[in-house]
Structure formats: C-alpha cells, structure tokens
C-alpha cells in the first residue's frame, strides 16, 4: 500500500455486489478505474459474462499478486497497471470506479470529456453531494454545473466508512452518471466566476480581469450589459450559465471564441 495514493479498499461483499449490480452488464465491455485488490473487478467479470470483458486500471503494481489471486480463473479481465489520468477512455461506454479521493475531480473531468454513456462511481460522500447540489446550495460549484450539464446525476446509496480498509475519516457514496448534454457551456467562464462564487458576477469578472487580459476600465465598460450581474455564480442555473456564456462569447468575441467549450 502506498499512502500517497490515498488507497482504501472496499471489502464489504454486500456493498460490492450492490455496485456491480447497478447496471445491466451482460455481454458488455466495462472499464474499471482503481481495481485495488481486484474484488470489485471479480464481481464485474461475473456480471459481464463470457461475452463481455472488464478492462481494469490500477496504478499500484505492488498489488499485482493480490489482484492475480482475486481474479484466478477469470478469463474476461484485462488488468493494466497504469495511471488512470494517462489512459484513453474513448473506447469505453460503461465505466465503474472507486476513485482515489485526492484526484477524484481530475478523473471525473476525464470521464466527462470522454464519449461514455453510463458511469457508476464510488466517491467521497462530500464530493458526491457536490455533484448533485442545486443552485443556491452551499455545495453548488463548478463541478456541479459541468457534471449536471453533461449528465443526469443520481446518488444511488451511501457506504459507511467502516466498509473500507484502512477505514477512512469520511463516508462514501455511489453515484450514477448517465450522459445527457443539455447546453453548450463556456467552461472557461464558469471556472472564472466560481473562483469568486460568493461575489456577484460583475465583481467576479472584475477580479478575473488579469485572466481575461484586460484593464479595469476597459473591462468595466464591456460589462455594462452583463446579464445576471447582481447574482452570484452559486445562484445560477444551467440555463442561466448558457445565456451568460452566449453573452460572453459575443462580447469577448476576439478571445472567447478560441476558448475551449464543453
């Protein structure tokens, strides 16, 4: 075990079965992120059957012997000892994972940027609640906006901390993501305003003028017709962010059109 990897292993057989049963998997190819000791991997291999396949990712090669024992006899599993952040998710429509707490956001955004269809993820409970938070709630964040715009998000069930070894300091939750894009959003703009999410949009953009490459006076002039100017980022809906993005790209057409859109 490597402490720097935030490793915790889910060993509760009932919980593992519930995760593996979250989606119909027979005959499908499933990508598993964070195989750990291979316990969930084994359960998934049974669910996909002989016509399916599990492609498992694990960064810690020291677990190879334990994974080998867990998967003894399983011929429909491919284990890759790689960093999940360096792996190509493009071919996989169905994803499962017990995501390391310290890189959950990075991996989640990698998933969201891929052409996946459904994902079942075990996450820190606090992180899961951010995914499903609504406008006006304290947990509402850039993560909430981007995830909910690209997916239908649902918390399936919670997992108490004592289900893991070593026992973490927090509980976890299993989340279902189903791809369903609603709007074209400007990810750059959303990141800017959530850096100052408790200030109104006008003030947030003024504080971000260096990121926009503008001076205070010229930016203030461009913001004269800013929609939702007196609202905070955490109070805007997906539709509001869509309208704000349209205004932003028209107003900052010289630079904003080149920004990456999700």
C-alpha positions as CSV (number, residue, x, y, z in Angstrom):
1,X,0.0,0.0,0.0
2,X,1.2,3.5,-0.9
3,X,-0.1,6.2,1.4
4,X,0.5,8.9,-1.2
5,X,-2.2,7.3,-3.4
6,X,-5.0,7.7,-0.8
7,X,-5.7,4.0,-1.1
8,X,-8.7,2.5,0.7
9,X,-10.0,-0.9,-0.2
10,X,-13.7,-1.8,-0.3
11,X,-14.1,-5.3,1.2
12,X,-17.8,-5.4,2.1
13,X,-19.2,-8.2,-0.1
14,X,-22.8,-6.9,0.0
15,X,-21.7,-3.4,-1.0
16,X,-19.6,-4.7,-3.8
17,X,-22.5,-6.8,-5.1
18,X,-24.7,-3.7,-5.0
19,X,-22.2,-1.7,-7.0
20,X,-21.7,-4.4,-9.6
21,X,-25.5,-4.8,-9.9
22,X,-26.1,-1.1,-10.5
23,X,-26.3,-1.5,-14.3
24,X,-27.2,-4.5,-16.6
25,X,-23.8,-5.6,-17.8
26,X,-24.2,-8.9,-19.5
27,X,-22.1,-9.0,-22.7
28,X,-20.7,-5.5,-22.2
29,X,-17.1,-4.2,-22.1
30,X,-16.6,-2.3,-18.8
31,X,-13.7,0.0,-17.8
32,X,-12.9,-0.2,-14.1
33,X,-10.8,2.7,-12.7
34,X,-8.9,1.8,-9.5
35,X,-9.0,-2.0,-9.3
36,X,-7.4,-2.1,-5.9
37,X,-7.1,-5.8,-4.9
38,X,-9.5,-6.9,-7.6
39,X,-12.6,-7.6,-5.5
40,X,-15.0,-5.4,-7.5
41,X,-13.2,-6.5,-10.6
42,X,-14.1,-10.1,-9.9
43,X,-17.8,-9.2,-9.3
44,X,-17.9,-7.2,-12.6
45,X,-16.3,-10.1,-14.5
46,X,-19.2,-12.3,-13.4
47,X,-21.8,-9.7,-14.4
48,X,-20.4,-9.2,-17.9
49,X,-20.1,-13.0,-18.5
50,X,-18.1,-14.8,-21.1
51,X,-19.3,-12.5,-23.9
52,X,-18.2,-9.4,-22.0
53,X,-14.9,-8.0,-20.8
54,X,-13.5,-5.9,-17.9
55,X,-10.6,-3.6,-18.6
56,X,-9.2,-2.7,-15.1
57,X,-6.8,0.1,-14.3
58,X,-4.6,0.1,-11.2
59,X,-1.6,2.4,-10.6
60,X,0.0,0.3,-7.8
61,X,2.0,-2.6,-9.2
62,X,2.6,-3.9,-5.7
63,X,-1.0,-5.1,-5.8
64,X,-0.4,-7.4,-8.7
65,X,-0.2,-10.6,-6.7
66,X,-3.4,-9.9,-4.7
67,X,-5.2,-8.9,-7.9
68,X,-4.0,-12.2,-9.5
69,X,-5.4,-14.2,-6.6
70,X,-8.7,-12.4,-6.7
71,X,-9.1,-12.9,-10.5
72,X,-7.9,-16.5,-10.6
73,X,-9.8,-18.3,-13.3
74,X,-11.3,-15.1,-14.7
75,X,-10.5,-15.1,-18.5
76,X,-12.5,-12.0,-19.4
77,X,-10.4,-9.5,-17.4
78,X,-7.5,-7.3,-18.7
79,X,-5.5,-5.6,-16.0
80,X,-3.5,-2.5,-16.8
81,X,-1.0,-1.1,-14.3
82,X,-1.2,2.5,-15.4
83,X,-2.1,5.9,-14.1
84,X,-5.8,6.4,-14.8
85,X,-5.1,10.0,-15.8
86,X,-2.9,8.8,-18.7
87,X,-5.3,6.2,-20.0
88,X,-7.5,6.7,-23.1
89,X,-11.2,6.4,-22.1
90,X,-12.6,6.9,-25.6
91,X,-13.4,3.3,-26.5
92,X,-15.5,2.7,-23.3
93,X,-19.2,3.4,-22.9
94,X,-19.6,1.9,-19.4
95,X,-17.3,2.9,-16.6
96,X,-17.1,1.8,-13.0
97,X,-14.6,3.1,-10.4
98,X,-13.6,3.5,-6.8
99,X,-11.9,6.9,-7.3
100,X,-9.0,8.0,-5.1
101,X,-10.1,10.9,-3.0
102,X,-7.2,13.1,-3.9
103,X,-7.7,13.0,-7.7
104,X,-11.5,12.4,-7.9
105,X,-12.0,15.8,-9.7
106,X,-9.3,15.2,-12.3
107,X,-10.6,11.7,-13.1
108,X,-14.2,12.8,-13.2
109,X,-13.4,15.5,-15.7
110,X,-11.6,13.0,-17.8
111,X,-14.7,10.8,-17.8
112,X,-17.0,13.8,-18.6
113,X,-14.8,14.7,-21.6
114,X,-15.0,11.1,-23.0
115,X,-17.9,9.7,-25.0
116,X,-19.1,7.5,-22.2
117,X,-22.8,6.6,-21.7
118,X,-23.0,5.4,-18.1
119,X,-20.7,5.5,-15.1
120,X,-21.0,4.1,-11.6
121,X,-18.5,5.7,-9.3
122,X,-17.7,5.3,-5.6
123,X,-16.7,8.7,-4.3
124,X,-16.2,10.5,-1.0
125,X,-19.7,11.5,0.2
126,X,-18.9,15.2,0.3
127,X,-17.7,15.0,-3.3
128,X,-20.9,13.1,-4.3
129,X,-23.1,15.8,-2.7
130,X,-21.3,18.5,-4.7
131,X,-22.2,16.6,-7.9
132,X,-25.9,16.7,-7.2
133,X,-26.1,20.1,-5.5
134,X,-28.6,22.6,-6.8
135,X,-28.3,26.4,-7.4
136,X,-28.3,28.3,-4.1
137,X,-27.0,25.4,-2.0
138,X,-23.6,25.6,-0.3
139,X,-22.2,22.6,-2.2
140,X,-23.1,24.0,-5.6
141,X,-19.9,24.5,-7.6
142,X,-18.2,24.4,-11.0
143,X,-18.2,20.7,-10.6
144,X,-22.0,20.6,-10.1
145,X,-22.6,22.8,-13.2
146,X,-20.3,20.9,-15.5
147,X,-21.4,17.4,-14.4
148,X,-25.1,18.2,-14.4
149,X,-24.9,19.8,-17.8
150,X,-23.3,16.7,-19.4
151,X,-25.1,14.0,-17.3
152,X,-28.1,13.1,-15.3
153,X,-26.6,12.6,-11.9
154,X,-28.0,10.4,-9.1
155,X,-26.7,9.2,-5.7
156,X,-27.6,5.5,-5.6
157,X,-26.6,4.8,-2.0
158,X,-24.1,5.7,0.7
159,X,-21.3,3.5,2.1
160,X,-20.2,3.8,5.7
161,X,-16.5,4.3,6.3
162,X,-16.1,1.1,8.2
163,X,-16.8,-0.8,4.9
164,X,-13.2,0.1,3.8
165,X,-9.7,-1.0,4.9
166,X,-8.0,1.1,6.2
167,X,-11.0,2.9,7.5
168,X,-11.1,6.5,6.0
169,X,-12.2,9.5,8.0
170,X,-15.3,10.1,5.9
171,X,-18.2,8.1,4.4
172,X,-18.5,7.4,0.7
173,X,-21.4,7.3,-1.8
174,X,-22.0,5.6,-5.1
175,X,-23.2,7.8,-7.9
176,X,-24.7,7.0,-11.3
177,X,-23.9,9.3,-14.2
178,X,-25.9,9.0,-17.4
179,X,-24.7,11.1,-20.4
180,X,-27.2,13.7,-21.3
181,X,-25.9,17.0,-22.6
182,X,-28.3,19.9,-22.0
183,X,-26.5,23.1,-23.1
184,X,-23.3,24.5,-24.7
185,X,-21.5,26.0,-21.8
186,X,-18.3,28.0,-21.6
187,X,-16.1,26.1,-19.2
188,X,-13.5,28.9,-19.0
189,X,-16.1,31.5,-17.9
190,X,-17.6,29.1,-15.4
191,X,-14.2,28.5,-13.9
192,X,-13.6,32.2,-13.6
193,X,-16.8,33.1,-11.8
194,X,-16.7,30.2,-9.4
195,X,-13.3,31.4,-8.2
196,X,-15.3,34.1,-6.5
197,X,-18.6,32.3,-6.1
198,X,-19.8,34.4,-3.2
199,X,-19.5,37.6,-5.1
200,X,-21.8,38.8,-7.8
201,X,-20.9,38.0,-11.4
202,X,-19.8,41.5,-12.2
203,X,-17.4,41.6,-9.3
204,X,-16.2,38.1,-10.0
205,X,-15.3,39.0,-13.6
206,X,-13.6,42.2,-12.5
207,X,-11.5,40.2,-10.1
208,X,-10.6,37.9,-13.0
209,X,-9.5,40.8,-15.3
210,X,-5.9,39.5,-15.5
211,X,-7.1,36.1,-16.7
212,X,-9.2,38.0,-19.3
213,X,-6.1,40.1,-20.3
214,X,-7.9,43.3,-19.7
215,X,-7.5,46.5,-17.7
216,X,-10.0,47.6,-15.1
217,X,-11.6,50.5,-17.1
218,X,-11.9,48.7,-20.4
219,X,-13.4,45.6,-18.7
220,X,-15.9,47.7,-16.7
221,X,-17.1,49.2,-20.0
222,X,-17.6,45.8,-21.6
223,X,-19.6,44.6,-18.6
224,X,-22.2,47.3,-18.9
225,X,-24.8,44.9,-20.4
226,X,-23.7,41.9,-18.3
227,X,-26.7,39.6,-17.6
228,X,-27.2,38.3,-14.1
229,X,-24.7,40.9,-13.0
230,X,-26.0,41.1,-9.4
231,X,-26.3,37.3,-8.9
232,X,-23.6,35.1,-7.6
233,X,-22.3,32.1,-9.5
234,X,-23.8,29.7,-7.0
235,X,-27.2,31.1,-7.7
236,X,-27.2,30.5,-11.5
237,X,-28.9,27.6,-13.1
238,X,-27.6,25.6,-16.1
239,X,-29.9,27.7,-18.4
240,X,-28.5,30.9,-16.8
241,X,-24.9,29.8,-17.4
242,X,-25.9,29.0,-21.1
243,X,-27.2,32.5,-21.5
244,X,-24.2,34.0,-19.7
245,X,-21.9,32.1,-22.0
246,X,-23.7,33.4,-25.1
247,X,-23.3,36.9,-23.9
248,X,-19.6,36.4,-23.0
249,X,-18.7,35.0,-26.4
250,X,-20.5,37.8,-28.3
251,X,-18.9,40.5,-26.0
252,X,-15.4,39.0,-25.9
253,X,-15.6,37.6,-29.5
254,X,-12.0,38.2,-30.3
255,X,-10.7,36.0,-27.5
256,X,-13.7,34.0,-26.2
257,X,-14.3,32.1,-29.4
258,X,-11.0,30.4,-29.1
259,X,-11.8,29.2,-25.6
260,X,-12.4,25.5,-25.1
261,X,-16.1,24.8,-24.9
262,X,-17.5,21.7,-23.2
